[in-house]
């Protein structure tokens, strides 16, 4: 079943003439021997009382439940429970029917009960098709032509819903070719389903052909009911084609006035099919809102809320159409119910929903709809579906017209296939339409890809602008962007009474130029990389370690207190010079570095602050003091009285500041 509906339940109900015989016709004894209950057991059962057919559906359920409670044998219990499952099936109580199918599973030869259980199951397309194929094979072996045709009808419908259009038409073609072996309702079901496929998957000519065939089916059923004396009866075999015509006008021809006319026939019919009532009301609301009649749309929408909720995933799309109507009425909505639709939702629905969402005013929702539309287009290969459907429809149309002539007892004397030129023109129109859609989707895809590429390139350029390519470290620009965050962290900690501090270290490799001059720049680059790795393994990942320039590096590390400043400096020195640096497989060299450091906060006057730039200048002075003294050492500035002293320190030789004790320093000199 799908947005456009079929009437398998009605057909199966017409086929079931007696509860005891329905499961046992045309079955082989060899199959039955494998079951606990045999074919002979069922054949020996008495038929149901004559008054059973006169009971209301609810009275039948009560009578069957009473018989189940009083069942005297397994075969009686099986027969009554199967009959109870059929009653639920005919009255669209899928959940109850499914429960009975699980608690009282059909026997292998019970073909129609197996068919009903497959129809009510909420399983995937592949699983359902596997079960139908097995049933089809068993029906052929049992020589049950009606069951073969009914199974082919169901297979065709699910193949169409899943997008296997060519296979669907072939299934209907085979079912129609068996017309002389089928009773009236089974044959009519195959013809209605074929007409519906014309609407769903054909071009506009076939859509109108399908509508006319559905109208003919309605008149044919009315004549049959009149012949049977059921003039006051309006069964689903009439309601469903009426609903399908409304869907054809609303979703394929876009004639919403005609759509409302047919939907209102369904709305006023008091049909007992639950999902059909809600579907008709929601499509009435959609048609009314598309015509600009918002008050009428509100009325249909409100009535839809009076219908029971539908839990079947195949019909979950109804809540998406409700969302679309509410959006067009200006109400706040969430399109999560539509994007994406469940896998069990038929292809016809997905195409229509994604097209409608792709035309909405909201850019974000429209873009999501286009993405889903493109994915659907790519997955289902719409071009192949459209091209194949027209050609295979001609054969199915031939069989349909042949069977129609048999029903009307008239000779068929008109052309069956379209002229070759008309066929080629129609296929050319379809190819042009598909090519236009493909080009549009490709343009949208190319635009999206280019936007993503530009954004990705911008991110890569941003990353490269703060990265040193040789060492993989961040560079001076990165530090400038992030050091303020570290200083702010220390300020917050100090304000809370914490002892956290920030150590700023400048590291400069001693006599690095000599390495380049002696061994070449490639060796010098390898030394820089190894130097970087040793430091990176010594510090934390959260510390800021950057290449400051050439052979000079800068480290900003959080310290638990100011005393940790020189401890980290010594650890860095040991990591640098602890082991020799390999030049090649036979040579290695010793390497040292000089480290200048300052701790933040370093001003003894806590009311005053110091910028990070001046902190780096202080670390730089400490570094070059160490270079001048002996190299392979660290010099750490621990405190400065105030900003006035800071100016003198930065403008006078560092050694003088140490001598006049305007700065407090600790170092590894002479150690």
N, C-alpha and C positions, 0 to 999 in steps of 0.2 A: 504493500500500500504506500501511497505517497500523497502529495498535495492534491493531485487529481486521483480520485479514488476508484476502486473496482468493487465488485459485488460477489466475491467468492463465497461468502457465508450463505447468501441467498441460493446460489447455485448448489452448494453442497447440501443445503436443507432440502431442496427439491429432489436431490439424488437419494436422500436417506428415506426410504419408503417403509422400512420396518427396522426396529432397533436390533433384533436378533439376526436379521439377514444381512444388514449393511456391512458387517465386518467379515462375512464368510463367503461372499460371492466370488467365484472364479479363483479360489486359492488352492494350492497343491497340498496334499496330505503330507508330503515329504517335508515341507517347511514347518508344518504344524507340529510334527513329532518332536521338534526341539523345544517346544513350549510346554509349560506345565498344564495349560488348558489347550485342548485340541480343537480342530475344526469340527469334528463330529460332536463334541460337547456343546458347542454353540448352536449347531444345527438342530439339536434335539430340544432346545429351549422353546417354551411356549411363547408366542408373540404377545406383546403388551395388550391389555384390554382395549376394546373399541373406544371406551370413553376417554382414553388417554389423549387422543388427538383433539378432543373438544375442550380440554382443560386450558386455562390461562398459563402463561409461562411460569408464574409464581406457584400456581397449583401443581404444575408438573414437577417443579423442584421439590415441593413438600412430599409429593407422592414417591418420588425417586429416593429421597432421603429415608423415608419410612421403609421402603423395600430394602435399602442397603442395611438398615439396622436389623431387619428380619431375614437377611439372606441366609439360605440354608447350605450353600456350597460355594467354593471359590469361583466357579463359573458364573453363578448367579450374581455374586458380588461384583465380579469384573464387568458383567453385562450392564448392571444398574449404574455403576460408577462411570462407565464409558458414556452411557446415555446422559448422565448428569453433566459430564464434560461437554457433550454436544449442546445441551441446553444453554450452558454458559457461553459457549462459542457462538451460537446463533444470536444471542442477545448481547454480544460485544462485552462480555465480562471476561476479559483476557486473563486477569490475575487469577480468578477462581478456576478458569479452565486450565491454566498452566499448572496450578497446584495439583489438580486432579491428574493431569498428564504425568506429573512426577511421582505421585503416590500410587497411581494405577497405570503404569506405562503400557502403551499399546503393544499387542502381540505382533509378530513380524507379518502375519497374513492379514492383519486388520488394517487394510490400506487406508480407508477413509478416516479412521480414528488417528492413524499416523499423520495423515495430511492435516487434520485439524490441530493436532499438537504442534506441528511445525509452524502453522500460521500464528498461533498465540505466543510462541516462544520469542523472547527478546534477546536474540543472539546475533552474532556478526554475519555479514553478507556471505563470507566464505563457508562458515558452518551451516548456514541455512541452505545454501546452494548444494553443499555436499549431501545433506539429508534429502533434499528434493531429487537429486540425481539418483540416489539409492532407491527412493520410492518409485521414481520413474522406471528404473530397471525391474523392480519387483512387480510393478503393474503390467509391464510388457510380458514378463514370464507368466503372470497370472491371467493374461489375455483379458484384462479389464480396460477396454478402450476408453470408457468414460473417465476412469481414473488417470489414464495416460494423458488424455487431453487436459484434464483439470490440473495435473501436475505441470504440464508444459505451460499452461496459462500462468500459473504462479511463478515458474522459473522465468518466463519472459518478463513478468512485471518486475521482479527483483533485479534481473539483468539490466533492464531499462533504468531503474532507479540508481543503479551503481555506475551507469555510464557505458555498459556493454551493449550498445544499441544494435549492432549487427546481429549479435547472438539473440537478442530479445526478439527481433523480427523473425529470425529463423525459428525460434520456439513457437511463436504464434502461427507462422506459416505451417509448421508441422501439425499444430492443433487444428487449424482450419481445414487442412487436407483430410482430417478424419471426420469431417462434418456429418457424413451419412451414418456414422455409428453413434452420434451424440444425440441426446435429448435436447429439447428446445432451449432450456435455460443455460445449459453448458455451452451450447453453440453461440448463443447470444452473448454470453460472458466473453468468449474469445473475440467476437466481433467488436464488442464495446472496448475491450482492452486495446485491440489493434487501432481502432479509431482514436483512442486516447493517445497512443504513441505518435500518431500523425500530428496531433496538437503539440505534444511535448517536444518532439525532435524534428519536425518537418519545417519546410519553408512556409510562407504565408498561404500559398495555394493549398498545401496539405493541412494547415491549421483549419481553414474554412471547410475543407472536405471532412475533416474529423468532426467538426461541429455539426454538419449536416447528418453525418452517420449517427451521431449520438441522438439527434432529434428523431431520426428514423427508428432508432432502437426504442425510444420512449413510446412512440406510436405502436410499434410492434408488440411491446409488452402490454400496453393497454388493450390491444385487440385480443391478446392471449388471455388476459385476466377476464375480459368480457366473455370470451368463449368458455372459460372455466366457471363463470358465474360469480366472480369476485369483483363486482363493480365498485364496491365501496372501499376496496383494499388499495392502499398506496405503499407497496413494498419498497425495500431498498433498491431493487433492480430498476426502479423509476427515479427515486430520489437521487441516487448516485450519479446517473448521467446528467440530471438537471444541475447538480452541483458542479460537475465537470465542465459543463457548458459555461457556467458562470466564471470558473477559473480561466477557461480559455479566453473569454472576453476581457477579463481583468489583467491577466499576466502575459498574454501573448498578442492579443489584438489591441489592447489598451482602450477598449470601448467600455468605459466604466458605467455608463447609463444602462447598457444591455446587461452588463455583469450584475448590477443591482437588481434588475428585473428577475434574473434567474436565481440569485441568492435569496431574494425575498420569498420566492416559491418554496425554497428549502426551509427558510426561517419560519414560515407559517405551516409547515407540514407536520410538525410535532413528531419528527423522526426520533427513533429510539437509539440511533447510533451516536454515542457520546461525542467522539472527536469530530463528527460531521457537524453537529450543532455549533460547537465552539469555532470550528473552521469557517463555517458560513457566516457567522456573526463578525468574526475578525476581518474576513475579506470584504464583507459589506462595509465595515468601518473604513477599511483601506480605500475602497472605491469611492465612498462618500467624501473622504478627506481629499482625495485626488481631484474631485469635482469642485472642491472649495466649500462643500456643505458641512461645516465643522459641527454644527449643532446635531445634525443627523448622525455624523460619525461618532460623536460623544455618546449618543443613545445606544448605537450598536456596541460600542466598546463597553459601556456599563453593563449591558445584557450579557456580554461574554464572561464577566466576573461571576455571574450566577451559575455558570456551568462547572461541573466537577473538574478538579485538576487532572491533567493527563501525565502519567509517569513514564509512558513509553518513549524511549529515546528517539524512535523514528518520527514522532510527532512533536519533538521539543522545539521545532522551528516555529510553532504557533506563538510561543512567547516572544520570539523575535519579531514577528509581524505586529504583535501587540505593542512592542517597544517602538517600532517604526511609526505606527499610528499616533502614539503618544508624543513622539518627537515632532511630527507634523502638526500636532495640536498645540505645540509650544510648552509641553510639560517637561520637567527635568527627567532624564532617563539615563540608564547605564547600558551600553551596548555589549557588555561582557557575555550576555546570553547568545549573541550572534557571532562573535569573533573569537575563535572560529565556531561553526556549527558542528554538532556531533557527527562522527563518522557514519552513523546509521541514517542520517538525514539524506533523502534522495537528491540526486544530482540536479534535477529540475529546480528544486527549492534553493539549493546553494547558488545556482547561477542567478536566479531572480533576486535573492536577498542581497548578494554582493554587488549586483548592478545597482540596486536601489541605494545601498549605503554609499557606493562610490559617487553618487550624484547629490549627496547631502551638502549643506552649507558648511558644516563643521569640518575644518581642515584635518584635524587629527583623526576624526572618525572616518572621513572620506579616504584618507591615506591608508588606514587600516583595512577598509573595505577593498581598496585596490590591491593591497598586498595579498589578501585572501583570494580575490578574484584571479590574480596572476597565478597563485599556487594551484588553485583549482584548474585553471586553464592548462597549466603545465602538467598536472597529474593526470587529467582526464583526456588530454589530446583532443580538444574540442573540434579541431579541424578535421580529424579523421572521423569523429562521430557524425558530423554534419554531412561529410561527403559520402559516407557509407550508408547513412539512413535513407537517403532518397532512392538509391539504387535498389536496396533490398525491400523497400516499402512496396515497390511495384509488384513483386511476386506475391507478397502477402495480400495486396489489394485484389489480385486476380482470384485467389482462393476465397476471399471474403465475398466478392460479387457472385462467385459460383454458388456458394452456400446460400446467399440471400435469394438468388433466383429459385433455389430448391424450396426454400421456405414459402415463397410467394407463388410457387407453381407457375412461373413464367420463364420463357426462354430468354437467355441473355444474348442480345444482339446489338452490342455496341463495342466500341474500341476499348481494349483493356490496357494496353501500354501506351504511354505518351509517345508522340513522334520524337525521332532522334534529335531533331533540331531543337525542339522544346526542352528535351532532357538536357542537352548540352548547354542551352541558354540558362536553365535553372541552376545547373551545377556551377556554371560560370559565375552566376550571381552569388551563390553560396561561397564560392572560393574568394570572390571579391570582398564580401562582408567579413569573412574570417581573416583575410589579409589585412583589412583595415583595422580590425580589432587587435590583431597581432602587432601591427605597426604602432598603434596607440599604446599598447602595453609595453612594447619594447622602449618607446620613448620615455614612458614613465619610469621604467626600470633603469634606463641609461641615466636619467636625471638623478634618480635616487643614488645610483652607484657613484656618479660624479660628486654629488654632495658629500657622500661618505668618504670618498677618496680625498677631497679637499680638506675635510675635517681631520682625517687621519694624517695628512701631510702637515697640516698646521700643528698638530700635536707632536709630530716627529721633529719639525723645525724648532718648536719650543723646547723639546727635550735636548736636541743637539746644541741649542744656544747656551745651555747651562752645563754641558758635559765636556770633559777633556777626552778626546778620542783615544789617545795613547794609553792612558792609565785606567780609563773607565770611571775616574772620579768626577765629581761635580767641579765646577770652576768658580772663579771669583764672583761672577754674576749670581750664581746660585746662593753663595754665602750672603751676598748683599740682600737677597730676597728673604732669607730665613733667619739671620742672626738676631734680628729684632725680636723674633718669637722667643728665642732662648733667653735674651736679657729680660723680657717681660716675665718669663717664668720665674727667674731668680727674684725679681722685684716682688712678685706675689708671695713667694716663699718667705722672703725677708719680712714682708708686712705681717705675715702670720706668726712671726717669731722663729722661723726656720733657720737652719744654718747652711742651706744649700748655697753653692758658689759655682762660678763658671770659670774654667781654665781656658785661656787662649794661648796657643802654642804656635810659634813660627819655627819650622824645621828647614834647615838648609844643608844639603849634602856637601861635605868638605872636599875641596879639590876636584869637583866634578868635571871641570874643563879638562883636567889632566887625563881623565878617563876617555873623553871624546877624542882628544888629540892622540892618545896612545893606541886605543883599540878601535876607534871609529864610532860614528854616531849610532850605528845599529846596536853595538854593545851598550852604549850609553842609554839607549831606549830600553833595552832589556833590564839594565840595572834599575832604571826608574820604575819599571813595572814590578820587579821583585821588591824594591823598597816600599812601594805602595801596598803590596800584599802583606808584608810583615807588619806594617803599621795597622792595616785593616784588621788583622788577626789579633792585635793587641787591644784595640779599643772596642767600644760597643757599637752596634748597628745604628743606634739613635744619635750617636755623636756626629757632628758636622766635620768631615774631613775632605778638604778640597786641594786641588793643585793651584797654588798661588801664582806660579810663573816659573818657567825653566826648571831648576832643581830645587825650588822653594815650595814648601807645602804649609798649609795652615789647618790647625785642628781646634775645634771648639767643643769642649767636653764638660758635661755637668759633673760637679763634685759634691760629695756629701758635706764637705766643709773645706775651709781654706787650707787645712793641713794636707789635704790630698793632692795639692798642686805639685809639689816636688816629687811625691811618690810616683805619680803618673809620668812625670818628666824622666825619672830614672828608668822606669819600665820601658818607655819609648827608646831611650838611649841603648838599653841592653838588647831590645828587639832588633835595632838597626845594626849594631856591630857584633852581635853574639856569634854569628857564623859568617864565613866568607861567601862572597858572591861569585858564582861560576861564570867564567868567560866562555869556555867551551869545555869539551870532555877532559881536557888536560890542564887547563889553567883556571885559577880563581884569584880573586883580589879581596883585600880587606877594605871595608868602607865604614866611615864614621860620618856623623852629622852633628851640627851645633844647633841647640834648641834655645830659643828665647821665649819667655812666658810671662804673662801677667794674669792675676786673678781678679775676677769681678764679683763683688765690689772691692775696690782697692783704696778708695778714699776714706781716711779715718773720720772725716767730717761727713756723717751719714746724711746730712741734709742736702749735700751736693751730689751731683751725678756726673757721669762721664760718658761720652759717646763711644760707640764701638770703633769708629775710625781711629780715635786717639788711643784706644786700647791696643789696636793693631800696631800703631806707631811705637807705643811703649815696648811691646813684644819685639818689635824690629830693633829698637835700641839695645834691648837686652841681648838679642841674638848677635848683633855686631860687636857688642862688648865681649861676648864669649869668643867670637872669631878672633878678635884682636888679642885676647889673652892667651889662648892655647888651642882652640877648636876641640872637637870630641867632648863636649861638655854641655851642661844646661845651666841657664841663669834665669831664676824666677823672681819677679817683682811681687812682693807680698802686700805692701801698703805704701800709700803716699798721704801726707797730712791733709792737704787740701788742693783746690784748683790752682791757687797761686804757685804752689810748689810744682804743680804739674807743668805750668808754662815754662818755668825755669829748667825743668828736667828735659823738656822737648827742645829747648833752644840752646842748651849748654852740653858739653861733653858728658857722657853718662858716668864716666869715672869720677868727675867732680861731684855729681849728685850723690854718689856713694860715699865719697870722702866727707862731705859736709852733712851727711846723715839726713838729707831731705828725702831719702827713699830707702825703704827696707828691702833688702835683697838676700836671697839664699841661693847658693849655686854648688855645682860639683867641681869647681875649679880646684886644681891641685889634688884631686882625689884619685 
